[in-house]
């Protein structure tokens, strides 16, 4: 087990402490007396604020305290936002029906809070239609304006032109 981040019971080596806790008379006690009070309640004396003068100690169940702390950390971690990136691929000469279909998907992705990576893939000699690809992406960006904002303008990388759109905050 890793070194405890708090000093408890016998590890507290200061002459006196400020004692707090649930069924405890709050005040300043000699450390030995504070430890006795904790033992009477079958709990631990835990140093919660070592830099105060005198250090603040609390009478509590240390194992339960660690468990609660872990639970809180886990909850915070689960609330952290996870960014998902959805991709939509076009050809340089995507016809209108396909375009509308893919635009609907893009709209849904942005509404669900995912980032969108739209790209035009140039096969073979179709690279000569670079400008058509760029026009297509800019048109998409313009039509999705109310759902997201462009994070990266269309940029050609090898055989694909990529553009990123981030969802608008609600």
Number of C-alpha atoms within 10 A of each C-alpha: 3 4 6 8 9 13 17 19 20 12 11 20 12 12 11 19 25 20 26 20 14 9 9 14 11 12 11 16 16 13 21 16 12 24 22 15 18 21 14 9 13 12 18 23 28 27 22 17 15 16 9 10 10 16 18 19 27 24 26 19 15 16 11 10 12 13 10 12 12 12 12 12 10 11 11 10 10 10 8 8 7 9 10 12 16 15 16 15 16 20 19 25 14 15 10 9 9 11 17 13 10 17 18 11 15 25 19 13 19 22 16 11 19 22 23 23 18 23 24 25 21 20 11 8 7 14 17 11 14 18 11 16 27 21 14 21 23 16 12 19 22 13 13 19 15 12 20 24 18 18 14 12 15 22 13 16 9 9 14 21 23 22 22 22 24 19 22 16 9 6
